[in-house]
Amino acid sequence: MVEAGFYMVFLGLETPLEHSLVEAGKVQNLKTNVLESVRKIQSRGIEVTGGFIIGFDSDPLDIADHQIRFIEELAVPTAMVGLLTALPGTRLYDRLVREGRLLSTPSGNNTHDLELNFIPRQPIEKLIQSYRKLLAEIYKPKAYFRRCLEFLNRLPETVRHSDAFRSGSFSLRNVAILLRSFFKQSFSWYGFSYLSYILRALKRHPDKIVQIVSFAVQGHHLLKLTRRILYTDSSPRFQTVPHVQSRMRYDTV
């Protein structure tokens, strides 16, 4: 895949808890050591973005703590965390219908969303609290940039990617992006964490400037989005009527 130009893969990592994986029917995740497998992919030069879920019936009350450690150990910069959503045509959906726990048909977007379309086993307030804690912890600026730096440390010395993402691709366009990122993010509310990351990353990996700046720009969106979600609406909600949510809009730096 690296030779063919791939530089990123998305994996449904879901949860570190075996019983929750069994409940979800995600037994393929139990056939290997997930941490070692992800690290192997990263060591070949491919970034892993991951999907993570909380809200399984078998999840413990401290599920947020398990997921925070899991995501940190994986060194996955972009962790797409969502509340469990029951989708039509799945065993989960059919089971919840039989149990009288389904509330509505979902829109399909469950990341950074504080709504549920079914009645969970855990108290709704506790589950939403766990979800908010998970988002808040993994998208603290220091935590996000720490994962980025660890991923860069895992990359091979030479990454054979397409020209747009090749290590050492030092074009005028890349310099312009770096400067825009520097002037906007240095004076942001997370400026100290940003500068610490940029300086450490460039010192260790000066040939990977494209990846370094890409993570910084991506972080601007993720940190701002998470902050907006967590601090503009603190009330847990059930998804009682079908609705359509807009796709996440990536803000340019």
C-alpha positions, 0 to 999 in steps of 0.5 A: 500500500505504501508503494502504491501511494497510500499514506492513511488507513481508517480502522474500526478499533472500537474498544479495548474491552474484549467483552464489548467486542464480542457483544458487537460481533467484532471478533476479528479485532480479537485475532491479533494484538491490536496495539502491535498491529497498529504500530506495525502499520505506522512503522511502514509509513501509514497513518492510522485513524481510528473509530472508537465507540462507547455505549455497549451494554457491557461497557463498565462505568469507567469506560472513558478511562479505558478508551483514553489509555487505549487511544494514547497507547495507539498514538492515533492522532485522529480518534473519531469517537462516537456514542453507539448508534443503532443502524437499520439492518444491523443485529443491534438495531433488530435487538433493540427493536425487540427489547423496546429500547429503540427511539428513532432511526439515526442520521448516521453521524455519531461523532461529536454528537451528544444524542442517542437513538436508543435507551442504554443500560447505563444511566443516560447522564453517566454515559453522556458524562463519560463521552464528554470526558473522553472527548475532553481528555483526548482532544486536550491540546497537549494530549493531541500533539503528544499523539502526533509526536509519538506517531512521527517517532514511529514513522520510518526514516524514509516514507515512500509516498506520493509527491504531495506527502513525500518526506522532505517536500519543501515547496513554497506552498508548504512554507506558506502553509507553515507560516500561516499556521505559525502566525494563527496557531501560535497566538491561539488559546492552545498556542503554548502546546502548539509551539512546543509540538512544532519545535520538538517535531521539527528538531526530531524530524526536520525532513517530515515538515509536511506531516508535521504541519498537516497535523497542526492544521488538522488539530486546529479544527479538531480542538476547536470543534471539540471545545465548541461541542463540550462548552456550548451544550452540556445537556444530555439528549435522546434522539427522539426524532430523525434529523439530518446533521451537516458534515463536519466542515474543516476550517482552513488555517 
